[in-house]
């Protein structure tokens, strides 16, 4: 028996970089920023104004090619209580990696997570936050050979799946990172 998908206004993945370039301060900026957002009346009011008044959200930490991890599973946020529960989980989440920087891997993992989500929504979004340029592309093994997925291809796959990508650059690690995120992520 297949369970019916729950309808929500938005399916959202918060994809936080956890590579070696993310020092403890920048990791906390990501955690504290998202937790504060989900505690803000402005965000909750925006959620409530949607046709269904609910969003589904999950948090992914990403780093190198095969270092992506769901650190906060799917939550439906529709009111102050559900927003507070989700915010608390963000504040409690561990930091799983300190590897290279595969933005392509983080995006592809997030796309896959959205595709498998037990929800249905017209809007699908990935918020990718980080402080570095993609320095490791994603290798996927089709059958016996490996092929490369570049950042451009990962971005294209998300957009082809009608998933919006919001690129949130953390200043401090590399010059021009805001422009890089705007132009390539």
Number of C-alpha atoms within 10 A of each C-alpha: 3 4 6 9 11 12 16 22 21 22 27 25 26 21 29 27 32 29 24 15 20 24 14 11 9 19 19 14 13 23 20 14 15 19 20 17 14 21 19 14 13 11 14 19 14 11 20 17 12 14 9 14 17 22 23 25 21 23 25 24 26 35 29 25 20 15 20 24 19 19 20 19 14 20 17 18 22 19 14 15 11 15 22 17 15 25 20 15 17 22 16 12 14 12 18 16 18 17 18 22 27 27 32 27 27 29 27 21 22 30 23 11 17 24 15 9 16 15 19 18 16 11 14 23 21 25 19 24 23 30 26 27 19 21 15 19 22 23 16 14 10 8 6 5 8 11 11 12 18 19 24 13 16 22 22 14 16 21 15 10 13 13 22 16 18 16 19 19 19 20 14 13 15 13 11 13 19 17 11 17 21 12 9 12 23
